[in-house]
């Protein structure tokens, strides 16, 4: 059985009742493999599944690619099931993934936004379609290898809490989960560091113990989204480079090739470094100094309230702003901000209502806020606990004001 030192890592984690069945999403990497083994050792009955979400092309599935979800990954995940004698299945979800993740990815670039496909995958695939499949089989719990924890308020409402590994912490990508999804989600690695996970993999003789991390978008293993868009038949929108006063600085052959805050690869020589400040839907790219990328205020749409219910948030903060911290990139540090509730907007963006909209006013320097990316919100540092998510949503193109 598991060492006491390791079992202590589960004391404050939210876990199912003993001997419950758990469906474990296994990508073929070390994190999901160790998650499965830990749950098995605790005493749960596990069923491993690998999600086939895109049509593999041989030229993009070579062993030197740092992506996931390839045939090699399926083989690695299945080998763990064989080694430890638990059921393992491959579930085909290509059509659903195409609709919910890839099409949104494409549409975001067409509408001058920078997509965040991992968020959409978690919302719609791992804790959406997979969760529905799990329920249909009579399994109430879905586990993944994410580095995250679940926090429960006294009133029973659930939110996400940072993992102990600050480098690997992945709650940024999970903020969109519903209360039902959180109620039935299991994150075994919340109290482990990556190095500890690799040591466990070695202890249990897992063949993926030293496997490289997946670093790229799973359906773009060659790590060139521009080529992917062209293969999908997307025609790039050419336009002008302009400065913040509207003066033309040059031409480019596609707005889809740029993102907010980008400095390299612009092909413009100037007396000081130029950064992408804004991408306009007509194709024009606004360039300015790094200071010009600083945001004065912006809106977040499709907000998912976690710590507070929408009704509770409205009651508490309809007449006064919420002082909190906002994080606008996976690797960025949260900064102090004020949040104002704007209401529910039924206008459609990417075939979905804008939903609950909030206005964010950063109180510290916040550079390169990017429409289409996600923003998540934490309590101020003085509060306890301060490492739990209050809410999260998609950064809007509407009313994004730069310095």
KOLFIDREN-427069 format. One record per residue (C-alpha): residue number from 1; residue in one letter; x, z, y. Coordinates in pm, whole numbers. Example, Ala and Ser with C-alpha at 12.3 -4.5 7.8 and 13.67 -1.06 7.14 Angstrom:
BEGIN
(node 1, "A", (1230, 780, -450)) (node 2, "S", (1367, 714, -106)) 
END
This chain:
BEGIN
(node 1, "X", (0, 0, 0)) (node 2, "X", (93, -34, 363)) (node 3, "X", (346, 199, 517)) (node 4, "X", (200, 485, 725)) (node 5, "X", (396, 365, 1030)) (node 6, "X", (220, 29, 1017)) (node 7, "X", (-123, 172, 937)) (node 8, "X", (-98, 386, 1251)) (node 9, "X", (-105, 63, 1450)) (node 10, "X", (-478, 35, 1372)) (node 11, "X", (-592, 378, 1492)) (node 12, "X", (-735, 255, 1824)) (node 13, "X", (-833, -98, 1713)) (node 14, "X", (-1194, -198, 1668)) (node 15, "X", (-1224, -283, 1297)) (node 16, "X", (-1514, -355, 1059)) (node 17, "X", (-1641, -93, 812)) (node 18, "X", (-1432, -53, 499)) (node 19, "X", (-1435, -327, 235)) (node 20, "X", (-1624, -573, 457)) (node 21, "X", (-1563, -947, 419)) (node 22, "X", (-1363, -1103, 700)) (node 23, "X", (-1311, -1473, 765)) (node 24, "X", (-954, -1524, 892)) (node 25, "X", (-872, -1836, 1094)) (node 26, "X", (-531, -1940, 963)) (node 27, "X", (-344, -2202, 1166)) (node 28, "X", (-41, -2213, 940)) (node 29, "X", (169, -1997, 1171)) (node 30, "X", (318, -1652, 1124)) (node 31, "X", (68, -1465, 1346)) (node 32, "X", (-247, -1563, 1158)) (node 33, "X", (-70, -1526, 823)) (node 34, "X", (34, -1169, 900)) (node 35, "X", (-317, -1095, 1032)) (node 36, "X", (-459, -1199, 696)) (node 37, "X", (-207, -992, 498)) (node 38, "X", (-259, -681, 713)) (node 39, "X", (-636, -696, 669)) (node 40, "X", (-594, -754, 297)) (node 41, "X", (-365, -452, 270)) (node 42, "X", (-605, -229, 463)) (node 43, "X", (-864, -306, 198)) (node 44, "X", (-1081, -584, 337)) (node 45, "X", (-1197, -884, 138)) (node 46, "X", (-1066, -1184, 327)) (node 47, "X", (-1142, -1554, 318)) (node 48, "X", (-880, -1775, 481)) (node 49, "X", (-990, -2089, 664)) (node 50, "X", (-805, -2365, 844)) (node 51, "X", (-990, -2568, 1103)) (node 52, "X", (-931, -2942, 1094)) (node 53, "X", (-1010, -3030, 1454)) (node 54, "X", (-847, -3367, 1516)) (node 55, "X", (-759, -3680, 1322)) (node 56, "X", (-394, -3652, 1227)) (node 57, "X", (-172, -3951, 1295)) (node 58, "X", (143, -3957, 1083)) (node 59, "X", (374, -4050, 1370)) (node 60, "X", (266, -3736, 1556)) (node 61, "X", (297, -3495, 1264)) (node 62, "X", (670, -3486, 1202)) (node 63, "X", (828, -3153, 1124)) (node 64, "X", (1016, -3132, 1454)) (node 65, "X", (693, -3114, 1655)) (node 66, "X", (601, -2772, 1793)) (node 67, "X", (226, -2803, 1757)) (node 68, "X", (-26, -2658, 1517)) (node 69, "X", (-307, -2791, 1298)) (node 70, "X", (-102, -3059, 1119)) (node 71, "X", (-117, -3126, 743)) (node 72, "X", (204, -2924, 709)) (node 73, "X", (31, -2630, 874)) (node 74, "X", (-262, -2656, 633)) (node 75, "X", (-16, -2649, 344)) (node 76, "X", (157, -2341, 487)) (node 77, "X", (-173, -2157, 536)) (node 78, "X", (-297, -2248, 187)) (node 79, "X", (30, -2127, 33)) (node 80, "X", (-36, -1776, 170)) (node 81, "X", (-376, -1774, 0)) (node 82, "X", (-221, -1881, -329)) (node 83, "X", (59, -1625, -296)) (node 84, "X", (-181, -1335, -232)) (node 85, "X", (-478, -1461, -434)) (node 86, "X", (-749, -1488, -173)) (node 87, "X", (-985, -1782, -117)) (node 88, "X", (-876, -2049, 130)) (node 89, "X", (-1076, -2341, 267)) (node 90, "X", (-1030, -2622, 517)) (node 91, "X", (-1331, -2671, 745)) (node 92, "X", (-1380, -3008, 913)) (node 93, "X", (-1472, -2976, 1281)) (node 94, "X", (-1336, -3298, 1429)) (node 95, "X", (-1665, -3417, 1583)) (node 96, "X", (-1752, -3084, 1737)) (node 97, "X", (-1397, -3039, 1867)) (node 98, "X", (-1407, -3389, 2016)) (node 99, "X", (-1730, -3306, 2198)) (node 100, "X", (-1651, -2955, 2321)) (node 101, "X", (-1275, -2964, 2381)) (node 102, "X", (-1131, -3315, 2399)) (node 103, "X", (-1408, -3468, 2608)) (node 104, "X", (-1392, -3180, 2854)) (node 105, "X", (-1014, -3224, 2866)) (node 106, "X", (-1059, -3593, 2954)) (node 107, "X", (-1340, -3532, 3204)) (node 108, "X", (-1138, -3269, 3388)) (node 109, "X", (-854, -3511, 3454)) (node 110, "X", (-1102, -3777, 3565)) (node 111, "X", (-1250, -3535, 3819)) (node 112, "X", (-916, -3413, 3959)) (node 113, "X", (-908, -3088, 3763)) (node 114, "X", (-641, -2952, 3529)) (node 115, "X", (-804, -2851, 3199)) (node 116, "X", (-745, -2543, 2986)) (node 117, "X", (-831, -2662, 2632)) (node 118, "X", (-723, -2341, 2455)) (node 119, "X", (-997, -2150, 2639)) (node 120, "X", (-1257, -2408, 2536)) (node 121, "X", (-1135, -2400, 2175)) (node 122, "X", (-1169, -2023, 2157)) (node 123, "X", (-1514, -2027, 2318)) (node 124, "X", (-1668, -2314, 2124)) (node 125, "X", (-1465, -2351, 1804)) (node 126, "X", (-1300, -2031, 1678)) (node 127, "X", (-1561, -1793, 1813)) (node 128, "X", (-1841, -2048, 1831)) (node 129, "X", (-1872, -2300, 1550)) (node 130, "X", (-1654, -2099, 1309)) (node 131, "X", (-1854, -1785, 1382)) (node 132, "X", (-2179, -1971, 1307)) (node 133, "X", (-2027, -2101, 982)) (node 134, "X", (-1917, -1751, 892)) (node 135, "X", (-2268, -1611, 948)) (node 136, "X", (-2420, -1884, 733)) (node 137, "X", (-2198, -1762, 449)) (node 138, "X", (-2301, -1401, 499)) (node 139, "X", (-1972, -1299, 662)) (node 140, "X", (-2013, -1105, 985)) (node 141, "X", (-1651, -1086, 1099)) (node 142, "X", (-1398, -1345, 1221)) (node 143, "X", (-1031, -1256, 1265)) (node 144, "X", (-753, -1450, 1437)) (node 145, "X", (-385, -1398, 1510)) (node 146, "X", (-434, -1354, 1884)) (node 147, "X", (-242, -1078, 2057)) (node 148, "X", (-533, -893, 2213)) (node 149, "X", (-745, -580, 2178)) (node 150, "X", (-1115, -505, 2220)) (node 151, "X", (-1222, -223, 2450)) (node 152, "X", (-1564, -57, 2430)) (node 153, "X", (-1728, 118, 2723)) (node 154, "X", (-1932, 434, 2676)) (node 155, "X", (-2247, 225, 2715)) (node 156, "X", (-2141, 5, 2424)) (node 157, "X", (-2045, -300, 2631)) (node 158, "X", (-1730, -475, 2511)) (node 159, "X", (-1440, -633, 2693)) (node 160, "X", (-1083, -738, 2622)) (node 161, "X", (-774, -522, 2661)) (node 162, "X", (-414, -635, 2688)) (node 163, "X", (-203, -631, 2372)) (node 164, "X", (105, -409, 2365)) (node 165, "X", (333, -715, 2360)) (node 166, "X", (332, -814, 2727)) (node 167, "X", (503, -1147, 2656)) (node 168, "X", (259, -1255, 2384)) (node 169, "X", (-57, -1101, 2533)) (node 170, "X", (-333, -1366, 2504)) (node 171, "X", (-646, -1213, 2658)) (node 172, "X", (-622, -1477, 2933)) (node 173, "X", (-735, -1736, 2678)) (node 174, "X", (-1015, -1521, 2536)) (node 175, "X", (-1206, -1414, 2847)) (node 176, "X", (-1495, -1653, 2772)) (node 177, "X", (-1610, -1474, 2457)) (node 178, "X", (-1968, -1349, 2459)) (node 179, "X", (-2069, -993, 2378)) (node 180, "X", (-2187, -1112, 2036)) (node 181, "X", (-1854, -1283, 1968)) (node 182, "X", (-1659, -974, 2073)) (node 183, "X", (-1881, -755, 1857)) (node 184, "X", (-1779, -953, 1550)) (node 185, "X", (-1418, -1044, 1640)) (node 186, "X", (-1112, -882, 1484)) (node 187, "X", (-763, -890, 1641)) (node 188, "X", (-524, -717, 1397)) (node 189, "X", (-212, -782, 1608)) (node 190, "X", (-317, -597, 1923)) (node 191, "X", (-64, -316, 1874)) (node 192, "X", (220, -524, 1729)) (node 193, "X", (506, -704, 1898)) (node 194, "X", (608, -1052, 1789)) (node 195, "X", (933, -920, 1641)) (node 196, "X", (736, -666, 1435)) (node 197, "X", (508, -943, 1309)) (node 198, "X", (807, -1145, 1191)) (node 199, "X", (951, -839, 1017)) (node 200, "X", (622, -784, 834)) (node 201, "X", (620, -1150, 731)) (node 202, "X", (969, -1105, 585)) (node 203, "X", (868, -785, 406)) (node 204, "X", (579, -968, 239)) (node 205, "X", (792, -1274, 163)) (node 206, "X", (574, -1508, 362)) (node 207, "X", (719, -1863, 383)) (node 208, "X", (626, -1882, 754)) (node 209, "X", (828, -1576, 857)) (node 210, "X", (1078, -1782, 1060)) (node 211, "X", (844, -2068, 1153)) (node 212, "X", (870, -2191, 1512)) (node 213, "X", (598, -2112, 1763)) (node 214, "X", (330, -2368, 1847)) (node 215, "X", (399, -2455, 2209)) (node 216, "X", (193, -2763, 2278)) (node 217, "X", (-172, -2864, 2289)) (node 218, "X", (-268, -2906, 1924)) (node 219, "X", (-419, -3252, 1965)) (node 220, "X", (-123, -3372, 2175)) (node 221, "X", (173, -3282, 1952)) (node 222, "X", (403, -3525, 2131)) (node 223, "X", (346, -3311, 2444)) (node 224, "X", (259, -3605, 2668)) (node 225, "X", (-101, -3580, 2786)) (node 226, "X", (-61, -3898, 2993)) (node 227, "X", (-2, -4104, 2678)) (node 228, "X", (-297, -3929, 2516)) (node 229, "X", (-530, -4020, 2803)) (node 230, "X", (-415, -4382, 2788)) (node 231, "X", (-474, -4393, 2411)) (node 232, "X", (-825, -4272, 2485)) (node 233, "X", (-876, -4570, 2715)) (node 234, "X", (-873, -4374, 3040)) (node 235, "X", (-788, -4589, 3342)) (node 236, "X", (-574, -4398, 3588)) (node 237, "X", (-686, -4378, 3951)) (node 238, "X", (-415, -4496, 4193)) (node 239, "X", (-398, -4368, 4548)) (node 240, "X", (-182, -4256, 4835)) (node 241, "X", (46, -3959, 4881)) (node 242, "X", (-54, -3800, 5212)) (node 243, "X", (78, -3503, 5405)) (node 244, "X", (-150, -3219, 5513)) (node 245, "X", (-229, -3411, 5835)) (node 246, "X", (-346, -3719, 5646)) (node 247, "X", (-40, -3936, 5709)) (node 248, "X", (54, -4172, 5424)) (node 249, "X", (387, -4088, 5259)) (node 250, "X", (375, -4335, 4973)) (node 251, "X", (171, -4464, 4679)) (node 252, "X", (121, -4349, 4321)) (node 253, "X", (-39, -4515, 4018)) (node 254, "X", (-266, -4239, 3893)) (node 255, "X", (-400, -3904, 4014)) (node 256, "X", (-431, -3799, 3648)) (node 257, "X", (-52, -3761, 3631)) (node 258, "X", (-34, -3467, 3873)) (node 259, "X", (-127, -3103, 3896)) (node 260, "X", (-146, -2850, 4181)) (node 261, "X", (193, -2698, 4262)) (node 262, "X", (390, -2982, 4102)) (node 263, "X", (722, -3058, 4275)) (node 264, "X", (922, -3270, 4031)) (node 265, "X", (842, -3630, 3945)) (node 266, "X", (671, -3720, 4272)) (node 267, "X", (918, -3993, 4367)) (node 268, "X", (903, -3896, 4735)) (node 269, "X", (1217, -3818, 4937)) (node 270, "X", (1159, -3576, 5223)) (node 271, "X", (1350, -3338, 5447)) (node 272, "X", (1218, -3041, 5251)) (node 273, "X", (1073, -3002, 4898)) (node 274, "X", (718, -3131, 4867)) (node 275, "X", (452, -2985, 4641)) (node 276, "X", (111, -3109, 4532)) (node 277, "X", (-138, -2914, 4743)) (node 278, "X", (-459, -3098, 4655)) (node 279, "X", (-576, -3376, 4424)) (node 280, "X", (-871, -3568, 4564)) (node 281, "X", (-1125, -3744, 4344)) (node 282, "X", (-1067, -4074, 4527)) (node 283, "X", (-708, -4070, 4402)) (node 284, "X", (-522, -3940, 4706)) (node 285, "X", (-264, -3665, 4654)) (node 286, "X", (-203, -3419, 4939)) (node 287, "X", (157, -3297, 4962)) (node 288, "X", (296, -3006, 5159)) (node 289, "X", (544, -2721, 5156)) (node 290, "X", (535, -2443, 4900)) (node 291, "X", (374, -2228, 5168)) (node 292, "X", (92, -2481, 5196)) (node 293, "X", (2, -2422, 4830)) (node 294, "X", (-81, -2059, 4910)) (node 295, "X", (-455, -1994, 4874)) (node 296, "X", (-660, -1816, 5137)) (node 297, "X", (-975, -1816, 4927)) (node 298, "X", (-1131, -2002, 4634)) (node 299, "X", (-1437, -2000, 4412)) (node 300, "X", (-1462, -1928, 4041)) (node 301, "X", (-1754, -2080, 3849)) (node 302, "X", (-1889, -2037, 3496)) (node 303, "X", (-1799, -1669, 3530)) (node 304, "X", (-1826, -1461, 3214)) (node 305, "X", (-1888, -1096, 3299)) (node 306, "X", (-1722, -868, 3047)) (node 307, "X", (-1682, -509, 3163)) (node 308, "X", (-1996, -532, 3375)) (node 309, "X", (-2314, -711, 3279)) (node 310, "X", (-2425, -972, 3535)) (node 311, "X", (-2705, -741, 3644)) (node 312, "X", (-2470, -444, 3683)) (node 313, "X", (-2219, -650, 3879)) (node 314, "X", (-2491, -777, 4112)) (node 315, "X", (-2622, -424, 4170)) (node 316, "X", (-2276, -285, 4245)) (node 317, "X", (-2117, -570, 4442)) (node 318, "X", (-2392, -776, 4606)) (node 319, "X", (-2328, -610, 4943)) (node 320, "X", (-1962, -518, 4919)) (node 321, "X", (-1661, -691, 4763)) (node 322, "X", (-1496, -576, 4445)) (node 323, "X", (-1130, -481, 4490)) (node 324, "X", (-942, -591, 4180)) (node 325, "X", (-648, -803, 4059)) (node 326, "X", (-669, -1174, 3976)) (node 327, "X", (-450, -1377, 3739)) (node 328, "X", (-466, -1757, 3769)) (node 329, "X", (-213, -1868, 3505)) (node 330, "X", (-124, -1750, 3157)) (node 331, "X", (227, -1642, 3253)) (node 332, "X", (156, -1528, 3609)) (node 333, "X", (122, -1169, 3729)) (node 334, "X", (-215, -1047, 3859)) (node 335, "X", (-231, -1000, 4238)) (node 336, "X", (-460, -788, 4451)) (node 337, "X", (-781, -961, 4560)) (node 338, "X", (-1135, -909, 4683)) (node 339, "X", (-1423, -1067, 4493)) (node 340, "X", (-1762, -1150, 4641)) (node 341, "X", (-2066, -1247, 4433)) (node 342, "X", (-2219, -1579, 4549)) (node 343, "X", (-2503, -1622, 4302)) (node 344, "X", (-2604, -1851, 4017)) (node 345, "X", (-2558, -2226, 4072)) (node 346, "X", (-2747, -2472, 3851)) (node 347, "X", (-2543, -2771, 3975)) (node 348, "X", (-2377, -2956, 3687)) (node 349, "X", (-2000, -2980, 3632)) (node 350, "X", (-1878, -3151, 3314)) (node 351, "X", (-2234, -3151, 3176)) (node 352, "X", (-2264, -2777, 3226)) (node 353, "X", (-2418, -2564, 3501)) (node 354, "X", (-2171, -2399, 3738)) (node 355, "X", (-2335, -2071, 3639)) (node 356, "X", (-2236, -1744, 3804)) (node 357, "X", (-2010, -1815, 4102)) (node 358, "X", (-1780, -1570, 4277)) (node 359, "X", (-1557, -1603, 4582)) (node 360, "X", (-1200, -1475, 4557)) (node 361, "X", (-989, -1373, 4856)) (node 362, "X", (-627, -1299, 4753)) (node 363, "X", (-472, -1006, 4942)) (node 364, "X", (-121, -1097, 4825)) (node 365, "X", (60, -1429, 4802)) (node 366, "X", (-106, -1652, 4543)) (node 367, "X", (37, -2000, 4505)) (node 368, "X", (-94, -2317, 4342)) (node 369, "X", (-446, -2210, 4250)) (node 370, "X", (-556, -2501, 4032)) (node 371, "X", (-914, -2626, 3981)) (node 372, "X", (-1000, -2645, 3611)) (node 373, "X", (-766, -2362, 3518)) (node 374, "X", (-893, -2013, 3443)) (node 375, "X", (-890, -1699, 3655)) (node 376, "X", (-924, -1356, 3497)) (node 377, "X", (-975, -1025, 3672)) (node 378, "X", (-833, -677, 3609)) (node 379, "X", (-897, -339, 3775)) (node 380, "X", (-652, -229, 4041)) (node 381, "X", (-338, -59, 3910)) (node 382, "X", (-457, 286, 4022)) (node 383, "X", (-756, 277, 3786)) (node 384, "X", (-740, 389, 3424)) (node 385, "X", (-745, 190, 3210)) (node 386, "X", (-617, -91, 3429)) (node 387, "X", (-534, -338, 3149)) (node 388, "X", (-889, -441, 3063)) (node 389, "X", (-1066, -759, 3174)) (node 390, "X", (-1353, -727, 3418)) (node 391, "X", (-1450, -1095, 3399)) (node 392, "X", (-1311, -1446, 3398)) (node 393, "X", (-1410, -1800, 3487)) (node 394, "X", (-1302, -2152, 3585)) (node 395, "X", (-1137, -2216, 3920)) (node 396, "X", (-1365, -2451, 4114)) (node 397, "X", (-1285, -2750, 4332)) (node 398, "X", (-1547, -2623, 4577)) (node 399, "X", (-1424, -2440, 4887)) (node 400, "X", (-1062, -2407, 4775)) (node 401, "X", (-885, -2324, 5101)) (node 402, "X", (-508, -2341, 5134)) (node 403, "X", (-287, -2202, 5406)) 
END
